[in-house]
Amino acid sequence: MTTHASDTLPASAPDATRIEAIIRGRMGDPFELLGPHKTEDGVMGLTVFAPDAAEVVAITPEGSEIAPLSRINPEGVFWGPMPGGFDFGTPYRLRMRAGSHEWERDDPYRFTPVLGEMDEYLVAEGRHEEIWKRLGAHPVTHEGVEGVSFAVWAPNARRVSVVGHFNAWDGRRHPLRRRFGAGLWELFVPGLAVGDLYKFEIVGAHGDLQPLKADPMSFRQEQPPSTGSIVHGMHRHEWQDAAWMESRGKSTLHDKPVSIYEVHLGSWRRGAEGEILDYDTIGGLLVDYLQDMNFTHVEFMPVSEHPFTGSWGYQPVGLFAPTSRYGTPEQFAAMVDRLHQAGIGVIVDWVPAHFPTDAHGLANFDGTALYEHADPRQGFHQDWNTLIYNFGRNEVANFLRCSGTFWLDKYHIDALRVDAVASMLYLDYSRNEGEWIPNQYGGRENLDAIEFLKGTNHQVQLRTPGAATIAEESTAFPGVSRPVDQGGLGFDFKWNMGWMHDSLSYIQQDPVYRKYNHHQMTFSIHYAWSENFVLPISHDEVVHGKGSLLNKMPGDRWQKFANLRAYLGFMWTHPGKKLLFMGCEFGQEREWNHDVSLDWHLLEDEKHKGAQNLVRDLNRLYRDEPALHALDCDPAGFEWVDGGDDERSIFAFLRKADSGTRPALIISNMTPVVREDYRIGVPEGGDWTELLNTDAEIYGGSGVGNSGRIACRQEECHGRSVSLALTLPPLATIVLVPDR
């Protein structure tokens, strides 16, 4: 084969300047040089960059020689004129040789774009509702050839290349085609397949080479601490939950029992040697446990890929990739499917509030503050050392919105619990004066974030009927769970952080002082229907020196468990959906540690086993008695019988559903004193029955209570004409219903 040195280029060959740009990695659009091109004098030529090859020949797909290429640069640029009849669109392959080694491949630079003009338009507008189908890495057959289509948004980059083992991590070999309309870059690389490792090499806006970047749209990433993206495509799972999904689409959760078990996948259970279990194993164990415990839903702390295990997933880099710590996307999908088939809803924590500064992530992605704000007063979280998304940028808002609907759509997730919403709503969140920038009206509200949240909630309702969104929002921002068309943010539910703080403050006090703080347990009723609430006892309450839920309780061991049981009884009967962090249901004694399993051996102790028995029965009662859940979000579902008995620290109230459903009477005695012959007014006569007593022996209690049927007397009490005489057990909550 004839070769040419760079100083003896054929007259029709590419000019030295563009050749130099390719071999130095400075070619902004490789299709200006690589692949077939017609020269100024009308010659159809073919340019190839192949630094590993000594000889290159263009051949037909069947293997016949078309024309040899000449080496026109010692670093591996080949060029040659093509014979008559060869034109743009003519299929060809490349046969290469180096010493005795010979191989063939397709040329990425002969293929037309995969992305269309509509993709560019929708990305630029921020209205590409299924952006995960176009950006990222997708195994496809393009123009009859199998390979992978890569696409990424990097509008300010000077060059973007895909790199991996397949090209020796050499960014000069597969630079992407620049699509100027929306700042997209794309390339179809023939011959690649599922399982290939890759990253993006980006030359930034100022000509500086960025750290290798993971794909923001990857469906699978390497297991940390490795940071590469893996070609995967959409998971290949055959769903078996059609009945669940059909039912979900026909209803909402507002009038349903919702009892959520919050789980950290890496520390709920571990293997015999302390090893982390995979999605398959965890899924099987969880299904059995949740069914036995009568929870209606499980909530997973963030499952999006994240580099730092100690962040528990709240600093994600892969918003479209289930973490590889526990297995493959298929295994994650199968776990969700298995839970659905068992009648258990699945909620995941979703984190659009911030992202980590890890070099391989979104930070300074194309050499500029692309996903984040450039000004740290807007773009940096001081509390978490993380970056804040620029919600006002169309492409960023679209990226985040699509990541949320992606989990609901493609992984059949039933609800997104949106983390740190308060930090999104306020520009001055955790900032001192002078450390934040007011909005255009001089206010502290983050107007862009508000519009983003509204748009996301609207999109969820539009695309995935029956799916829900839940806000972790700790302020009094109005209308969080009010529909968007009524001026709200559009969430279905909001965590009731006020109830959580007040009730925990109350229950941690010695019972002798509780009468002075009675309001901490009654105040929540004043605003209980201002939002649709979830009552959360979450992981946040059992870490960072706060101790376990059990050890928040005062008194000796007996009193600690009695307080715990009374508190859980009060929580399960209070208006609002329920959420309990794993381990709290059996009285985990030590603070939660994400690096080890829960202390399941504690269930050998009758007190711990009793607490677990109670939560199982509370869930069953909450599910089976419509009065305890049907009007959780309606003031008609609650009525005080006596909320003012502060001297004896007793709370008595009714929960109600429709007129044809029996009410439930709840009484909590928050002192260790047994109250004999305690008279309580009730709404109807006849016999009543004690359905649940947190002091029952089966729960580890003393067994004080009311057995059999309890007859009403025509004796006025609490403004009612009939009443019951009850025994109130110490540090306990009881639930009674009329016999109908």
Rosetta blueprint (number, residue, H / E / L):
1 M L
2 T L
3 T L
4 H L
5 A L
6 S H
7 D H
8 T H
9 L L
10 P L
11 A L
12 S L
13 A L
14 P L
15 D L
16 A H
17 T H
18 R H
19 I H
20 E H
21 A H
22 I H
23 I H
24 R L
25 G L
26 R L
27 M L
28 G L
29 D L
30 P H
31 F H
32 E H
33 L L
34 L L
35 G E
36 P E
37 H E
38 K E
39 T L
40 E L
41 D L
42 G L
43 V L
44 M E
45 G E
46 L E
47 T E
48 V E
49 F E
50 A L
51 P L
52 D L
53 A L
54 A L
55 E E
56 V E
57 V E
58 A E
59 I E
60 T L
61 P L
62 E L
63 G L
64 S L
65 E E
66 I E
67 A E
68 P E
69 L E
70 S E
71 R E
72 I E
73 N E
74 P L
75 E L
76 G L
77 V E
78 F E
79 W E
80 G E
81 P E
82 M L
83 P L
84 G L
85 G L
86 F L
87 D L
88 F L
89 G L
90 T L
91 P L
92 Y L
93 R E
94 L E
95 R E
96 M E
97 R E
98 A E
99 G L
100 S L
101 H E
102 E E
103 W E
104 E E
105 R E
106 D E
107 D L
108 P H
109 Y H
110 R H
111 F L
112 T L
113 P L
114 V L
115 L L
116 G L
117 E H
118 M H
119 D H
120 E H
121 Y H
122 L H
123 V H
124 A H
125 E H
126 G L
127 R L
128 H L
129 E L
130 E L
131 I H
132 W H
133 K H
134 R L
135 L L
136 G E
137 A E
138 H E
139 P E
140 V E
141 T E
142 H E
143 E L
144 G L
145 V E
146 E E
147 G E
148 V E
149 S E
150 F E
151 A E
152 V E
153 W E
154 A L
155 P L
156 N L
157 A L
158 R L
159 R E
160 V E
161 S E
162 V E
163 V E
164 G L
165 H H
166 F H
167 N H
168 A L
169 W L
170 D L
171 G L
172 R L
173 R L
174 H L
175 P E
176 L L
177 R E
178 R E
179 R E
180 F L
181 G L
182 A L
183 G L
184 L E
185 W E
186 E E
187 L E
188 F E
189 V E
190 P E
191 G L
192 L L
193 A L
194 V L
195 G L
196 D L
197 L E
198 Y E
199 K E
200 F E
201 E E
202 I E
203 V E
204 G L
205 A L
206 H L
207 G L
208 D L
209 L E
210 Q L
211 P L
212 L L
213 K E
214 A L
215 D L
216 P L
217 M L
218 S L
219 F L
220 R L
221 Q E
222 E L
223 Q L
224 P L
225 P L
226 S L
227 T L
228 G L
229 S E
230 I E
231 V L
232 H L
233 G L
234 M L
235 H L
236 R L
237 H L
238 E L
239 W L
240 Q L
241 D L
242 A H
243 A H
244 W H
245 M H
246 E H
247 S H
248 R H
249 G L
250 K L
251 S L
252 T L
253 L L
254 H L
255 D L
256 K L
257 P L
258 V L
259 S E
260 I E
261 Y E
262 E E
263 V E
264 H L
265 L L
266 G L
267 S L
268 W L
269 R L
270 R E
271 G L
272 A L
273 E L
274 G L
275 E L
276 I E
277 L L
278 D L
279 Y H
280 D H
281 T H
282 I H
283 G H
284 G H
285 L H
286 L H
287 V H
288 D H
289 Y H
290 L H
291 Q H
292 D H
293 M H
294 N L
295 F L
296 T L
297 H E
298 V E
299 E E
300 F E
301 M L
302 P L
303 V L
304 S E
305 E E
306 H L
307 P L
308 F L
309 T H
310 G H
311 S H
312 W L
313 G L
314 Y L
315 Q L
316 P L
317 V L
318 G E
319 L E
320 F E
321 A E
322 P E
323 T L
324 S H
325 R H
326 Y H
327 G L
328 T L
329 P H
330 E H
331 Q H
332 F H
333 A H
334 A H
335 M H
336 V H
337 D H
338 R H
339 L H
340 H H
341 Q H
342 A L
343 G L
344 I L
345 G E
346 V E
347 I E
348 V E
349 D E
350 W E
351 V L
352 P L
353 A L
354 H L
355 F E
356 P L
357 T L
358 D L
359 A L
360 H L
361 G L
362 L L
363 A L
364 N L
365 F L
366 D L
367 G L
368 T L
369 A L
370 L L
371 Y L
372 E E
373 H L
374 A L
375 D L
376 P H
377 R H
378 Q H
379 G H
380 F E
381 H E
382 Q L
383 D L
384 W L
385 N L
386 T E
387 L E
388 I L
389 Y E
390 N L
391 F L
392 G L
393 R L
394 N H
395 E H
396 V H
397 A H
398 N H
399 F H
400 L H
401 R H
402 C H
403 S H
404 G H
405 T H
406 F H
407 W H
408 L H
409 D H
410 K H
411 Y L
412 H L
413 I L
414 D L
415 A E
416 L E
417 R E
418 V E
419 D L
420 A L
421 V H
422 A H
423 S H
424 M H
425 L H
426 Y E
427 L L
428 D L
429 Y L
430 S L
431 R L
432 N L
433 E L
434 G L
435 E L
436 W L
437 I L
438 P L
439 N L
440 Q L
441 Y L
442 G L
443 G L
444 R L
445 E E
446 N L
447 L H
448 D H
449 A H
450 I H
451 E H
452 F H
453 L H
454 K H
455 G H
456 T H
457 N H
458 H H
459 Q H
460 V H
461 Q H
462 L H
463 R H
464 T L
465 P L
466 G L
467 A L
468 A E
469 T E
470 I E
471 A E
472 E L
473 E L
474 S L
475 T L
476 A L
477 F L
478 P L
479 G L
480 V L
481 S L
482 R L
483 P L
484 V H
485 D H
486 Q H
487 G L
488 G L
489 L L
490 G L
491 F L
492 D L
493 F E
494 K E
495 W E
496 N L
497 M H
498 G H
499 W H
500 M H
501 H H
502 D H
503 S H
504 L H
505 S H
506 Y H
507 I H
508 Q L
509 Q L
510 D L
511 P H
512 V H
513 Y H
514 R H
515 K H
516 Y H
517 N H
518 H L
519 H H
520 Q H
521 M H
522 T H
523 F H
524 S H
525 I H
526 H H
527 Y L
528 A L
529 W L
530 S L
531 E L
532 N L
533 F E
534 V E
535 L E
536 P E
537 I E
538 S L
539 H H
540 D H
541 E H
542 V H
543 V L
544 H L
545 G L
546 K L
547 G L
548 S L
549 L L
550 L H
551 N H
552 K H
553 M L
554 P L
555 G L
556 D L
557 R H
558 W H
559 Q H
560 K H
561 F H
562 A H
563 N H
564 L H
565 R H
566 A H
567 Y H
568 L H
569 G H
570 F H
571 M H
572 W H
573 T H
574 H L
575 P L
576 G L
577 K E
578 K E
579 L E
580 L E
581 F E
582 M L
583 G L
584 C H
585 E H
586 F H
587 G L
588 Q L
589 E L
590 R L
591 E L
592 W L
593 N L
594 H L
595 D L
596 V L
597 S L
598 L L
599 D L
600 W H
601 H H
602 L H
603 L H
604 E H
605 D L
606 E H
607 K H
608 H H
609 K H
610 G H
611 A H
612 Q H
613 N H
614 L H
615 V H
616 R H
617 D H
618 L H
619 N H
620 R H
621 L H
622 Y H
623 R H
624 D H
625 E L
626 P H
627 A H
628 L H
629 H L
630 A L
631 L L
632 D L
633 C L
634 D L
635 P H
636 A H
637 G H
638 F E
639 E E
640 W E
641 V E
642 D E
643 G E
644 G E
645 D E
646 D L
647 E L
648 R L
649 S L
650 I E
651 F E
652 A E
653 F E
654 L E
655 R E
656 K L
657 A L
658 D L
659 S L
660 G L
661 T L
662 R L
663 P L
664 A E
665 L E
666 I E
667 I E
668 S E
669 N E
670 M L
671 T L
672 P L
673 V L
674 V L
675 R E
676 E E
677 D E
678 Y E
679 R E
680 I E
681 G E
682 V E
683 P L
684 E L
685 G L
686 G L
687 D E
688 W E
689 T E
690 E E
691 L E
692 L E
693 N E
694 T L
695 D L
696 A L
697 E H
698 I H
699 Y H
700 G L
701 G L
702 S L
703 G L
704 V L
705 G L
706 N L
707 S L
708 G L
709 R E
710 I E
711 A E
712 C L
713 R E
714 Q L
715 E L
716 E L
717 C E
718 H L
719 G L
720 R E
721 S L
722 V E
723 S E
724 L E
725 A E
726 L E
727 T E
728 L E
729 P L
730 P L
731 L L
732 A E
733 T E
734 I E
735 V E
736 L E
737 V E
738 P E
739 D L
740 R L
